[in-house]
Amino acid sequence: MKLILAIVSNDDSGAVSSALTREGYPVTKLATTGGFLMAGNTTFISGVDDERVDGVISIISKYSSRRTQVVPSSSTASSADMSMYSSYPVEVTVGGSTIFVLNVDRYEKV
């Protein structure tokens, strides 16, 4: 048995959740926050038999896509005794998914 942890962008979480449920995979959703952009994510937790892992990963990959987004960035420049603050847009890649597959030594449903 495997435990799958998948971190997916909130933009994709509805489609991922619907597809996993429709295909009969057990899934739990947790609201999480990412690091770099402090953007909302959804972490999916699913416990499945070894032979079903590829099916879960396939669905997550199909419904979570990488895309670029322009976000404000800032820099501080010092000129003589003055500090200048400027903001400029930076294009970053967002979305997609990060998936961890862990071995489960013991599983009980009580």
Contacts in CASP RR format, 6 or more apart in sequence:
PFRMAT RR
TARGET T0000
AUTHOR 0000-0000-0000
METHOD contacts of the structure
MODEL  1
MKLILAIVSNDDSGAVSSALTREGYPVTKLATTGGFLMAGNTTFISGVDD
ERVDGVISIISKYSSRRTQVVPSSSTASSADMSMYSSYPVEVTVGGSTIF
VLNVDRYEKV
1 47 0 8 1.000
1 48 0 8 1.000
1 49 0 8 1.000
1 50 0 8 1.000
1 103 0 8 1.000
1 104 0 8 1.000
1 107 0 8 1.000
2 47 0 8 1.000
2 48 0 8 1.000
2 49 0 8 1.000
2 50 0 8 1.000
2 53 0 8 1.000
2 101 0 8 1.000
2 102 0 8 1.000
2 103 0 8 1.000
2 104 0 8 1.000
3 45 0 8 1.000
3 46 0 8 1.000
3 47 0 8 1.000
3 101 0 8 1.000
3 102 0 8 1.000
3 103 0 8 1.000
3 104 0 8 1.000
4 44 0 8 1.000
4 45 0 8 1.000
4 46 0 8 1.000
4 47 0 8 1.000
4 48 0 8 1.000
4 53 0 8 1.000
4 56 0 8 1.000
4 57 0 8 1.000
4 99 0 8 1.000
4 100 0 8 1.000
4 101 0 8 1.000
4 102 0 8 1.000
5 43 0 8 1.000
5 44 0 8 1.000
5 45 0 8 1.000
5 99 0 8 1.000
5 100 0 8 1.000
5 102 0 8 1.000
6 16 0 8 1.000
6 43 0 8 1.000
6 44 0 8 1.000
6 46 0 8 1.000
6 56 0 8 1.000
6 60 0 8 1.000
6 97 0 8 1.000
6 98 0 8 1.000
6 99 0 8 1.000
6 100 0 8 1.000
7 32 0 8 1.000
7 34 0 8 1.000
7 41 0 8 1.000
7 42 0 8 1.000
7 43 0 8 1.000
7 97 0 8 1.000
7 98 0 8 1.000
7 99 0 8 1.000
8 16 0 8 1.000
8 41 0 8 1.000
8 42 0 8 1.000
8 43 0 8 1.000
8 44 0 8 1.000
8 60 0 8 1.000
8 64 0 8 1.000
8 95 0 8 1.000
8 96 0 8 1.000
8 97 0 8 1.000
9 39 0 8 1.000
9 40 0 8 1.000
9 41 0 8 1.000
9 42 0 8 1.000
9 64 0 8 1.000
9 94 0 8 1.000
9 95 0 8 1.000
9 96 0 8 1.000
9 97 0 8 1.000
10 39 0 8 1.000
10 40 0 8 1.000
10 41 0 8 1.000
10 42 0 8 1.000
11 95 0 8 1.000
12 63 0 8 1.000
12 64 0 8 1.000
12 65 0 8 1.000
12 95 0 8 1.000
12 96 0 8 1.000
12 97 0 8 1.000
13 29 0 8 1.000
13 41 0 8 1.000
13 42 0 8 1.000
13 44 0 8 1.000
14 42 0 8 1.000
15 63 0 8 1.000
15 64 0 8 1.000
16 42 0 8 1.000
16 44 0 8 1.000
16 59 0 8 1.000
16 60 0 8 1.000
16 63 0 8 1.000
16 64 0 8 1.000
16 97 0 8 1.000
17 27 0 8 1.000
17 29 0 8 1.000
17 42 0 8 1.000
17 44 0 8 1.000
19 59 0 8 1.000
19 62 0 8 1.000
19 63 0 8 1.000
20 27 0 8 1.000
20 44 0 8 1.000
20 46 0 8 1.000
20 56 0 8 1.000
20 59 0 8 1.000
20 60 0 8 1.000
21 27 0 8 1.000
23 55 0 8 1.000
23 59 0 8 1.000
25 46 0 8 1.000
25 48 0 8 1.000
25 52 0 8 1.000
25 55 0 8 1.000
25 56 0 8 1.000
25 59 0 8 1.000
26 46 0 8 1.000
26 47 0 8 1.000
26 48 0 8 1.000
27 44 0 8 1.000
27 45 0 8 1.000
27 46 0 8 1.000
28 44 0 8 1.000
28 45 0 8 1.000
28 46 0 8 1.000
29 42 0 8 1.000
29 43 0 8 1.000
29 44 0 8 1.000
30 42 0 8 1.000
30 43 0 8 1.000
30 44 0 8 1.000
30 45 0 8 1.000
31 40 0 8 1.000
31 41 0 8 1.000
31 42 0 8 1.000
32 40 0 8 1.000
32 41 0 8 1.000
32 42 0 8 1.000
32 43 0 8 1.000
33 39 0 8 1.000
33 40 0 8 1.000
33 41 0 8 1.000
34 40 0 8 1.000
34 41 0 8 1.000
36 92 0 8 1.000
37 71 0 8 1.000
37 92 0 8 1.000
37 94 0 8 1.000
39 94 0 8 1.000
44 60 0 8 1.000
46 56 0 8 1.000
47 104 0 8 1.000
47 107 0 8 1.000
48 56 0 8 1.000
53 101 0 8 1.000
57 99 0 8 1.000
57 101 0 8 1.000
60 97 0 8 1.000
60 99 0 8 1.000
61 97 0 8 1.000
64 95 0 8 1.000
64 96 0 8 1.000
64 97 0 8 1.000
65 95 0 8 1.000
65 96 0 8 1.000
66 93 0 8 1.000
66 94 0 8 1.000
66 95 0 8 1.000
66 96 0 8 1.000
67 93 0 8 1.000
67 94 0 8 1.000
67 95 0 8 1.000
68 91 0 8 1.000
68 92 0 8 1.000
68 93 0 8 1.000
68 94 0 8 1.000
69 91 0 8 1.000
69 92 0 8 1.000
69 93 0 8 1.000
69 94 0 8 1.000
70 89 0 8 1.000
70 90 0 8 1.000
70 91 0 8 1.000
70 92 0 8 1.000
71 89 0 8 1.000
71 90 0 8 1.000
71 92 0 8 1.000
72 87 0 8 1.000
72 88 0 8 1.000
72 89 0 8 1.000
72 90 0 8 1.000
73 87 0 8 1.000
73 88 0 8 1.000
73 89 0 8 1.000
73 90 0 8 1.000
74 85 0 8 1.000
74 86 0 8 1.000
74 87 0 8 1.000
74 88 0 8 1.000
75 85 0 8 1.000
75 86 0 8 1.000
75 88 0 8 1.000
76 83 0 8 1.000
76 84 0 8 1.000
76 85 0 8 1.000
77 83 0 8 1.000
77 84 0 8 1.000
77 86 0 8 1.000
78 84 0 8 1.000
END
